[in-house]
Every structure is written in C-alpha cells, then in structure tokens.
C-alpha cells in the first residue's frame, strides 16, 4: 500500500514544490495574499480547507511570529485560522508550534501523481463522460446528486478547466474536475454515486480528463486523497498514480 511507500522516502523537493504551486493556482479563493513566503487564502463561497488555509514556505524561520501572522489574517476576516502543513516532513517544528497554540490536526491527505498519458482504456460499458469548460447546470446538478453539494463557487477558477459529468443511461453517475497549470493537470471533486460503483465510472472520468490534459499539453496529473480512503487509493494506484507526499491541516478551535 501507499503507506509503506511513504514511510521511508523523502519527497523530491522540486517536484513537490511544483505540485503544491499548481494546486494553489488551480483551486479558487476570493482573497489571496503572499506574506513572507506564506500563501494566505480565504473564500467565504467555498467551505473547503484548501480555499481557507495558509500554505507555508518550504522553510519557516520564526515559527511563533509566523503563526501569529496567520492568526491575524483570519481574525481580520472573522474566520477560523488554519494551516496546510505541506509536506508534513518539511514542517515538524511548525506542526509542534501549531499544536502548542491549540491548533488541532484534521484531514491527513496523500498527494498522488501520474505521468500522462495516464489511465489506459478500461472497459466501462454504458458510461458516457461529457466535459464542460465551466460549471454548467448539468455539472452542478450532477454534483448535488452524487456528492450532496453543487459548489457554484468553483466558477472562480481562472485556469483552463473541464468539468466532467459521467452518465449511465442518461443519469448522473459521477463527476470530476480537471484544471491545468503549467505541466500539471489537477484532479478534483472525484465522486461516484453509490449505485454506480464498480461499473468503471471513476476510471472513465479519469480517462476523459487525461485525454483533455494531453490535448492542452500537460504532462502529469495530481490529486489528493484522504489517507484513510483505502478504496479510492486502490483505484488511483490501479490507474497509475503514485505517492508523492502527504500533508494535513492544523485548525484553530475558535473563529476570529
């Protein structure tokens, strides 16, 4: 499993930095500020940690002062301060400092990457995948049906993107979102309706996204998956994705 891979391998610094930069550029936030190497993000429209967390530089020089900077940024917006500790191995001192300030750890995540052409042809009888270049009603409705939320705030994405809707007999069965930044194509919002699992829906969505990524001259794909989601990690491993690095969030208990 990927845990065994991640346990003793130091992540490649240049590749990790590339992927984290691409992730920051491809996921929307209404307020983005750069302060002392930190990327501070806030978005009331999207209830996602990635839109509402601070990403540290590769090296944090003054842990206490820089945590205070993060706290002030979110306090000014009446929001809960949160930090994406990524990659975890680079930021042990920061992690200890956040814990000492009462920031709790949530959502351990593995970042996986794959080189294109990506997922090969896998039988997915009866699965049709349609790609839209913005979150049209079809995709938003499918997101609500499959994931329980439509997230119109994703219209803020300002990079080339495709919103994938998988249909089985004309019924929404799965979704995905693909966004290009540089040589990377980010994969977000992957989900399959419970009734459609085991029918190759996710693989069909990934395959369609990989084809589009190749057309727009991306050479690699990346995605994030929660560490304890074994089924998803097996699926992505079967599609050629490999462990890159891991991160988690540290979140303050109170707002403002």
C-alpha positions, 0 to 999 in steps of 0.5 A: 500500500501507499503507506509503506511507500511513504514511510521511508522516502523523502519527497523530491523537493522540486517536484513537490514544490511544483505540485503544491504551486499548481494546486494553489493556482488551480483551486479558487479563493476570493482573497489571496495574499503572499506574506513572507513566503506564506500563501494566505487564502480565504473564500467565504463561497467555498467551505473547503480547507484548501480555499481557507488555509495558509500554505507555508514556505518550504522553510519557516524561520520564526515559527511563533511570529509566523503563526501569529501572522496567520492568526491575524489574517483570519481574525481580520476576516472573522474566520477560523485560522488554519494551516496546510502543513505541506509536506508534513516532513518539511514542517515538524517544528511548525506542526509542534508550534501549531499544536502548542497554540491549540491548533488541532490536526484534521484531514491527513491527505496523500498527494498522488501523481501520474505521468500522462498519458495516464489511465489506459482504456478500461472497459466501462460499458454504458458510461458516457463522460461529457466535459464542460469548460465551466460549471454548467447546470448539468455539472452542478446538478450532477454534483448535488446528486452524487456528492450532496453539494453543487459548489457554484463557487468553483466558477472562480477558477481562472485556469483552463478547466473541464468539468466532467459529468459521467452518465449511465443511461442518461443519469448522473453517475459521477463527476470530476474536475480537471484544471491545468497549470503549467505541466500539471493537470489537477484532479478534483471533486472525484465522486461516484454515486453509490449505485454506480460503483464498480461499473468503471465510472471513476476510471472513465472520468479519469480517462476523459480528463487525461485525454483533455490534459494531453490535448492542452499539453500537460504532462502529469496529473495530481490529486489528493486523497484522504489517507484513510480512503483505502478504496479510492487509493486502490483505484488511483494506484490501479490507474497509475498514480503514485505517492508523492507526499502527504500533508494535513491541516492544523485548525484553530478551535475558535473563529476570529 
